[in-house]
């Protein structure tokens, strides 16, 4: 019987457009160096408000799990 092991990391994605795009940016960035991404869990959504309440930056903290390769 084959057993699987997964590691969980946390990343923060940012976007000037939306929380959805911020989440996608975090997943896309993780995918550049990690293989076998399995689950993305949005933990926290927040936004950084610019001067005078203009140009908000949407941020999404995301937990990502990926399969750890074993022998």
C-alpha positions in Angstrom: 0.0 0.0 0.0 1.4 3.4 -1.0 1.2 6.2 1.5 1.4 9.9 0.6 2.9 12.7 2.6 2.0 16.4 2.0 3.6 19.6 3.2 1.7 22.8 3.8 3.2 26.2 3.3 1.6 29.7 3.6 1.9 32.4 1.0 0.5 35.9 0.6 -0.6 37.0 -2.8 -1.4 40.6 -3.8 -3.4 42.3 -6.5 -4.7 45.8 -7.3 -7.8 44.2 -8.9 -9.4 41.7 -6.5 -8.9 39.1 -3.8 -9.5 36.4 -6.3 -6.6 37.6 -8.4 -4.5 37.9 -5.3 -5.2 34.2 -4.5 -4.4 33.2 -8.1 -1.1 35.1 -7.9 -0.1 33.2 -4.7 -0.9 29.9 -6.3 0.8 30.8 -9.6 4.0 31.9 -7.8 4.1 28.7 -5.7 3.7 26.7 -8.9 6.9 28.2 -10.3 9.0 26.2 -7.8 6.7 23.5 -6.4 5.2 20.5 -8.1 2.0 18.5 -7.3 0.1 21.4 -5.7 -3.0 19.8 -4.3 -5.1 22.2 -2.1 -5.3 26.0 -1.8 -7.1 27.2 1.4 -7.7 30.9 1.7 -7.0 31.8 5.3 -7.3 35.5 5.5 -8.4 38.3 3.1 -7.3 41.9 3.8 -6.4 45.0 1.9 -3.8 47.7 2.3 -5.4 51.1 1.7 -3.4 53.8 -0.1 -3.1 57.4 0.7 -6.5 59.2 0.9 -8.3 55.9 0.6 -7.2 55.4 -3.0 -5.5 52.5 -4.8 -6.2 49.6 -2.4 -4.0 46.5 -2.6 -6.0 43.3 -2.1 -4.1 40.6 -0.2 -4.9 36.9 0.3 -3.1 34.6 2.7 -3.3 31.1 1.3 -2.2 27.7 2.7 -1.0 25.5 -0.1 -0.4 21.7 0.2 1.8 19.7 -2.1 2.9 16.1 -2.2 6.3 15.3 -0.9 8.2 12.8 -3.0 9.4 9.7 -1.3 11.6 6.9 -2.4 
